[in-house]
Amino acid sequence: MELILSTDRVCPSLSNFSFFAYNTPTTSSAYNSRYRVRTGAVTRTKTKRYWGSVNGSRRRRSLTTTAAAAAATRLVELGKPPPSSALEQLDIERGVCVPFRKYSPETVRNKVLESRGAILSLIGRGIEIVWNLGFYWSTLSYDFLVGRDEEVVPFRARQLRNLLCDLGPSFIKAGQVLANRPDIIREDYMNELCILQDDVPPFPNQVAFSIIEEELGQPLEAVFSKISSETIAAASLGQVYRATLRTTGEEVAIKVQRPQIEPIIYRDLFLFRNLASFLNGISLQKLGCNSELIVDEFGEKLLEELDYTLEAQNIEDFLENFQNDPTVKIPRVYKQLSGARVLVMEWIDGIRCTDPQAIKEAGIDVNGFLTVGVSAALRQLLEFGLFHGDPHPGNIFAMRDGRIAYVDFGNVAVLSQQNKQILIDAVVHAVNEDYVEMANDFTRLGFLASGTDVAPIVPALEAIWQNSAGKGLSDFNFRSVTGKFNQLVYQYPIRIPERFSLVIRSLLTQEGICFTLQPDFKFLEVAYPYIAKRLLTDPNPALRERLIQVLFKDDLFQWKRLENLIVLAKENVTKMSSNPALQVNKTQGSKNWQIDRKLDLTDTIKDGARLFLIDEGIRRQLLLALTEDSKLHIQELVDVYRLVEDQIDIPSMALEVARDLPSVARDVMLSWTDSILRDR
């Protein structure tokens, strides 16, 4: 347990406290990198669990659900109300506190009203929005009245997509968000809005080149010897060109923001927020949260994505996360040529991952490439806590040496340590078929409002999971589970938080890519071995607790489950160590690349032995497991040993145990004295 001093600037709603605590974080540098102060006064260090941009607007601190709940309770005891604003609710459910935001309703209001002619601009824009959306709503009402609402759905969905494009970048972005929100919009409309992720009209080259020159402070010809005359890609907030650096001859991608987009975004967010205040009653009834919270989530994410300096930082974080992984390619960013409106990064010369023929012609092992992709996605979600939120086919490429390459890091999901642990809890509860706790996990993650009665939801979750898992790994897929869950959100007050809508979309998109390349690919046959390996080998104490929960069910030790975990974990190691990308890249001789050739269970065995010696409850459960049904389970022990004997280096293990012996002896003595004192 670590204690971090807090101040009034850390979290205004918790300013009555001198400190708050949080669980020891994962040992990966990935998560730590999101929690660093990046100002000139503080050096980059892996011991600080907070992070921020140069202007301090993104500094965060980790805060567990327990600590947050305790803080809110303490405020009530002091006669102060608990946090009530939408942004404070977001902080508590995410387990982080963001005191310096780019977005807040007050900031947006001040930004909009400070300009000349603001009132007239707002009135004009408001009339435009109300007229267009009102007319569209009237057509839907007419369809319903005459009984043809279902038959014209494809036409109305296309009409909505075109309408959002006409209303500008804020509405295009809103459409992209709605494409991932089954709690707000029906599935057939979602599918049509997905087109907005790829098909957005570009703006003129002359305007784009002028913006680039303004950011660089010099003519294009002085920096680039060549630049494409056509856009490579166009999105709601900007577009991309390919160019060649004059000084080095390196190929780069230039991402340039749409002109005058910031005042448009602020004005629309102001109007969205005011409209949301009139819809709170409906939103509370349907989703269990006020509509202002949904707008605040959207606005916070949109303004972060609007600042390319933050995207440059995201790229650097992804580079650090995958620096020891030779199967993943992240482009370098040229920060000296980048700014708030222009981002210059390394050009990725890869093959679109939706072109199976080109991938096969390049000699890439498709199964190996898919294994790399799924493992990289799971590492982002469960290990790093920094997740690529928009991995559509235009943002993921297959490199000719078998690596997977990601581009476009403006839209990322940031998961706190608490969120990651709850996700793993949900996996454990699914394995143990504990659906009540699974429903509680949804509350802890923000899908359900705090205090919601989960009893009616438990049978629905049980039906969805058992029906999907009962088919086995061969037929299980995220799309079928998500489709059933989408039906659930219409029956219960479930809200899908923005960060998790990104995670769901990302997993669905990547699963779709897998099926495009290999129709019989089994996503879970890669995912399960990775999770098994993490549970067995990760040194994080929180994961050790989850491993114990998996291995004990109803106070009985699950021998078969332990054997399955070991088999799956060994399978993950074998697949990754024999991956073609590793075979090609290992010849480059990088000392930083870490390739597991065996399942390293040293820490797990050491921790298990320590627990057996000092934890009376665990010791009792294990002894009962060995003598269950009035017989010694020697054969089970032998079976487990045979599974791991080729993975364990006995001399090294003995040396590790000898080194750890004084510490273990001390803990045993302390445990013994504690038990004596308790008895007295």
N, C-alpha and C positions, 0 to 999 in steps of 0.2 A: 504494500500500500504506500502510495506517495502522497505527500501533502504539498500543496502549492499555495503560497500566499496570494490572496486576492485583494484588490483595491476597488474603489468606487468605479474605476474605469474598466475593470474586468467584466463585470456584469451588473448593470445598474439595479436590476430587480433583486439582486442578492447582496446588496452593499452593506447589509447589517452584519455580515459574517467576516471573521478574520481569516478564514481559510475554508476550502472545501477539498474533498478527497476523491480520488478515482483509482480504479483498479490498475495494476501494473500493465502497461501496454505490450503489444506484441514486439518481439525483438527485431523485426524486419526494419531496415532503414526506410522502407517505403512509407510506413505510417508516420514515423518520426519526422520525415521530410515535410509533411503537411503542417507540422506544429513547430515552426521555427520563426523567430523574428528575423526579418530580412532588412533591417535598417543598418545604416552605417555604424551605429553604436554597438551593435551586438553581432558577434561572428556566427557563422553557420555551425551549429553544434547539435549533436543528436541527443542531448540530455534535456533540452527545452521542449516541452510538449505544447507549443503554441506556434502560430505562424501568422504572417501578414505580408502585405505588399509594401512597397517603399513608403506609400502614404499612410500606412497603418490601417487601411480600410477593411482588411480581411483578417485581422488578427483573431484567433480563436483559442478557446480553452476547452479541454474535455471535461464533461460533467456527467456522471452516471445518473440513471433514472432514480436510484435510491437517494443520491445526494440532492438531486433536483426536488424530489418529493419532500425530503427532509427540510430543504430550504423553504419551500412553499408553506409547509406546516409551521415552521418557525416564524415566518412572517405573520401568519394568522395569530400565533401566540403573542406576538408583539403588538397586535392590534392593527396590523397593516394587511391590506388585501393581497392575495396571491397574484402572481403575474396573470394579466388578463388580455393583453393585446395579442393580436394574431402573431406578431413576430416573436413575442416572448413565449407563446405556446409552441412555436416552431423550435425555439432554442431548447425547451425542456424535453420535447419528444425526440429531438435529434441528439441530445446529450452534449451539445456544444453551446457556447455563449459567444455572440458576435457583437461586441460593443461598438465597433466602428464599421458601419455598413455603407456600401454605395447606395443602397436602397433603403428608404423608409417613407411612409406616407407624407411626413412633414417635409423631408428633403424634396420629394417630387413636387409637392404643392408650391414650395418656395421657388423651386427652379422654374416652374411654369408661370407663376404670377409675377416674377421679377421682370419679364420681358415686356416691351412696349406692345400695346395692342393685344395683350394676352386674353382679355375678356372676349373681344370680338373673334379672335382666333378659336377660342374654346367654343363659343356659341356656333360659329360656322362649322367646325369639325363635329360638334355634337349633333347638329342638324343633319349633316351628311351621314353620320353613323346611324342615327335613329331612323332616318328615312330609308336607307338601304336595308338595314336589319329588320325594320318594321314591315317593309314591303315583303321581304322574304318570309317573315313570320306569318303574314296574312295569307300568303300562298299555301303555307303548310296548314293553316287553319281551314282554308277552303278545301284542300285535299281531304282533310279529316271529315269535314261536314258532308261532302259528297260521297265519302266512302272509297276513295281511290288512293288513300295515303300510302298503302303498301306497294301498289303497282308502279308508282312514280318515284319510288325511293332512289333508284340509280340516277335519274334525271335531277332530282332535287339535291342529291349529294354532289354531283358535278357543278350544279348551280352555286352551291355553298362554297365550293373550292374556288371557283372563279370570282365570286363576290369577295372572298377574303383577299385574293390577289389584288383586286381593284382597290380595296381599302388600305393597302400599304403594308410595310414591313411588320408593324406591330401585330396586325391581324394574320399575316402569313405565319408569324411565329406562334401566335395563339392557336392557329389551325394545326401546326406541327405538334403542339402540346396536346391538343384535343385528340390527335391521332393515337395518343398513348393513354387516354383517360376513359376507360370503359365505365367508370363511376359517373361520368358526366354525359357521354354521347354514345349512341348505339353503334354496334360493330360495323354495319354496312357503311355508315358515314365515316367511321374511323379508317376503313380501308381506302376510301376515296381521298381522304385528307393526307394519307401517307405519301401521295404523289407530290405534295408540297415540299417534301424533304429533298427532292432531286430536281424538280421542274419549276424553276423560278426565272422569270425574264431578267437578263443582264442589263446594266446601265451602260451608257456610251464609253468607249475606250478613252476618248479625250478627257472626260471628267475623271476617270480612274487614274490616268497618267498624271493629271494635274495634282490630285490628292497625294500620290506617291512622291512627287517632286516637293510638295509642301512639307511632308514629313521628313524627307531626306535632307532638305535644305540645299539641294543641288540638282542639276538637270539629270534626266534619266541616262543620257549618254555617258555621263561621268562615272556612273556606277555599274551600268549594265551594257555589255557589248551587243546583246540581242534580247528582245522581248517579244512574246507571241502577239500576233495581231488579233487573235480571237481568245475569248475567255476559255479556260480549261473547265471551270465549273462556276455556277452562279447559285447563291443561296439568298436567304431572306435578308441577311445583314451585310453581305459582301460578296465578292467574287475573286477568282484566282487566275493568275497568269503564270506562264513559264518563262524564265529568263536565264541569262548567263552572266555571271559576275565578270566584270572587265579585268579585275586585278588577278584573279586566280583561275578563271575559266570554269568554275564550278557551276553546275546546273542548280537553280533554286526555284522555289515556288513563292510567288508574291500574293499575299492575301490583302485585299484593299477594301475598306469599308464603304458602304453606300453614302453618297453625299447628303449632308444636312440631316442625317438620320437621328441624331441624339435628341434635338428638340421635338421631333415627331414622336419618338418613343416616350419621352417624358409627358408630353401632352396627352397621349393616348392612355398611359398608365394612370394619370390623374382622372381621366374620364372613367376608366375601368373601375377605379377604386370607389368613386362616387356612386356609380351604378350598382356596385356590389353591396353598398350599404342598404339599398332598397330590397335586395334579394336575400338578406340574411335569414329571414324566417323560413323561406322555401329551402334554402341550403341546409339549415339546421335540421329540418324535418327529413330531408332526403339523404343527407350525407353525414349528419351528426356534427357538423362544424359550420362556422359562418363563412359566407362567400368571400369576405374580405381576406381571410386566411389564404384562400386559393389564389386570389389576385396578388397577395404579398409574396407567396411562393414564386409565382410567375414573374413578378417584377424584380425580385431579388436575383433570380437566375438570369433574366434578360439583361439587366444592367451589368452583371459580371461578364456575360458573353460579349457585351458591346465594347469592353475594354481589352484590346489586343495585348496589352502588357501582362494582363492576367493569364491570357492564353499562352504567352511565351513562358510564364512561370509554370503553367501546367505541363508544358512540353519538357521543361527541365526536370520537373518532378517525375514524370514518366521515364525519362532517360535514367535518372538515378535508381528508380525502382527496378528497371530491367537491365541495369548495367552488368550484372553477372549472369544474364540469361542469353545464350547465343542463339536462341530460337526466335527472338523478337527483335524487330527493327523499329526504332523510334527516330524520326528525323531530327537533326541538329537545328537549333534556332540561331539566327544571326541577330543578336539583340542590338548590336551597334547600328544595324540598318532598320530596326523595327521601332514602332511607337504605338500610340493609342489607336491609330487608324490604319496602320500598315504593319504587316507581319511577314518577314522574310525567313524562309526555312529551307532546309535541304530538300532537293527534288527526289522523290521516291520513284525509281524506275522499276515498277513491278507490274504484275498481271492482275487485272480485276478478278476478284475471287468468285465472281459469278460466271466466269468463262471456263468451264471444265475442259473444253477441248484445248484451249491455249495452255492451260496448266499441264495437261498430260503431254502435249507436244514439247513443252519445255523440260520434260523429264523429271518433273516434281512428283514425289510420292504423295498421292492425294490423301491416303489414310494418315500418313505421318503429319502432313500439313494440318489436317483437321484436328488431330490430337494436340498439336502445338497451339492451335487457336483456342480450343476449349480450355486447355490448361492455363493459357494466358488470361482468359476471361475470368476464370475462377480465382487466380492469384489476385487480380485487381479487386474482385468483390470481397474475398474472405481474408486476404493477407494484407494488401496495401491500403484498402479503404479509399482508393482513388480510382474511379471507374470510368472508362470511356463511355459517354452517354449517347453517342450517335454513330454506332458502327455499321452504317448502311453500306451497301456494296461499293459506293464511291469513296469510302473512307478506309477500306481494308484491302490490302494487296498481298498477293503471293510473290515473294522474292524468288529468283531463279535458283537460289541455293536451299530453298525449302523453308526459309523463315517467313513469319507473318509480319506485315508492316502496317502500322496505324498512322493516319494523318487526321488533321482537323481536331484540335483539342479545346475548342471553345466551349463545348458542352460536356461537362464532366459531372459525375455524381460523387459527392464526398460523403463517405460513411464514417461515422465516429467509431471509436473502439467499442462503445456500448452497442451501437447498431450491429456491428460485425458479430459480437458475442450473442446477441439475440437471434440473429440469423442462424448461427450454429446451434443455438438452443432449439430453434424451430426444427432443424434437421434431426436433432437428437429426439425431440418429442414425436416427430413423425416416425422415426425408427421404432420408438417405444410404444407407438400408437396411443400417445397421451394427448387426446384431442382437446381436452379442457385447457391444458397448458399451452397447446398450439394456438388456441383462440386468445389466450392471455398474451401470447407473443405478439399477436396482431395489435392488441391495445398498446403494448410497450413500444411498438414500432410506429404508432400514429395512425394505423388504418382505422381504428375505432376510437371514439372519444373516451377519455378517462371516465370510469364509472359506468360504462355501458354493460348491461347484463349480457354476458356471452353465452348463457345457457341455450337460447334458441339457435345460435350459430354453430354450436358444437356438432349436432347431428349432420348439418350440411357439410361441414369440413370433413367429417368422418366419411360421408358418402363420396365426396369428391376424391379424397386421397385413396381410400380403399379401392374404389372403382378403377382409378388410374394405376396405382401400384400393383393391383392384383393381376394386371395383364403381364407383368414382368418387364424387364429392361428392354426387351425387343420391341414392344409396342408403346412404351411410355414416351411421351413427348410433351414439352412445355406448352405447345399451342393448345392441345386438348385440355390440359389442366387449366390454363388461363381462360379458355373459352367458358369452361364451367364456372370458374371464379367470377368472370364477367357477369354471368347470370345472377350470381350471389349478391353482387353489389347493388342490384336493383331491388332486392328483397330486404336488405338490411342497411342501416346507416353507416356504410363503409366508405371511407375516403382513401384514395390512393395518393400518398404523399408524393410530391414532385420528384424527389430523388429516387424513390422506388419505382415510379412510372418509367424513369430513365433506365433503371436496372432491368425491369421487366421487358421493356422494348429492346434493350440491348441483347438480352438472352434470347428473345424470340427471333430477332434479326439474325443473330449468329447461328441459331439452330436452323433457320431457313437457308442460310448460306451452306451449312453442312449438307442439308438435304438436296440442294441444287448440285453440289459437287459429287455427292454420293447418296443416292436415295435411300439406301438401307443403313446409313450411318446411325449408330446408337449413341446419342448424346450422353446418356447416363452411364454408358459403359466406360466413358472417359472421366465423367464427373465423379462417380462413386469412388473409383480408385484414388483420385486426387484427395477427396475428403477423408478417406480412410487413412491415407498416408499422413495427412496433416494431424488427425486425431492421435495417431500413434507416435509421431516424431516431433511435433512442434513443442518447444520448451515453454510456451506460454502457460502459466499455472491455470488460467481460465480454461484452456483447452484440455488440460489434464482432468479438471473437474468434469467436463463434458464426456471425456472418455470413460470415466468411472460410471457416469449416468447411463452410458450406452451398454456397458458390460454388466451392470446390475439391473434387473427388472423384477419388481415385487420381492426384493431382498434375495433373489436367486442369481447366481453367477451364470452368465450366458456363454458357455464354452464354445458353442457353434458360432456365435456372433464374433468372438475373438478370432477364431480360425478364419472366418470370412474376411474380417478386417485385414488380417495379415496377408491373405492371398491377394486381395484387391490392392493393398499398398505395394506389394512386390510387383504386381502387374503394372502399376503406374511407373515405378522405377525402371522396369524393363522397357516399357514403351518409350519413355523419355530418353533413356541412355542410348537406345538403338535408333533414335530418330535420324533420318537422313540429313537434316539441317545440322545436327551435331557432328556427323561424320565428315561433312564438307568443311565446317567452320573450325573444327579442332586443329586442322592443319595450320591455321593462322597463329596458333600458339599463344593466345592471350592467357595471361596468368590469372586474370580476374574471373574467368568463366568457371562457374561451379557446376559440375556435373556429378550427380549421385549415381554411382554404379551399384550400390547396395542399399538396402533398407537399414538406415542407421537407427537402431533401437537403444543405443547406449544410455541416453538421458532418460528414456522411458523406463528402462529396467532399473536404473539407479533410483528414480523417483518412486517407482513401485516398491522397491525394497525398503526405502526410507519410510514410506507410508505404512508398510506392513509392520515396521518396528515401532513407530511412534503413534500410530492412530489405532486406538483400541477398536473402534467401530469397523474399520476396514479389515483389521486382523481377524475379528470375529466372523465377518462375512466370508472372507476367503477360507477360513478353516471350516465353516459350514459348507461352503461350496465343495471343498475337497472330500467331505464326509457325507454329502447329500445322499438321501435314501439309504442310510446306514451302510455305505460302502465307500472305500477309498477310490477316488477318481484318478488313479495313476495313469491310465491309458490316455485320458484327456490331456494330462500334462505332457506325456510323451508325444502325442500328436502335435501339440503346440510347439514343443522343442524341435521336432523334425522340420516344421515349417520355417523356423528361424535359424537353424544351426548353420546353414550356408551363408547367412547374413551377418553372423556375429564373429568378431575376432576375439577369441577367448583371452589371449595374453593382454591385449589392449583393454579389454573389459576389466580384467583383474587389476591392471595398473590404475585404471580410473577409480575403481572401488577402493583401492588402497589409499589413493590421494584424498578421497572423500571420507575416509573412515573417521578422522577426528571430528569432522562436522557432524556426521551421523551419530557418533557416540555422544556428542554434546546434546543433540536434539533428543536422543533416547533418554538421557539423564534428566533433561528438563521435563520431558513428558512424564517420566516416572515420578519426579518430585511433585509435579502438578497434581497427579492422581492421588498421591499420598496426602497432600494438603487438602484436596477436595474431600477425601474420606474423613479427615479429621474435622 
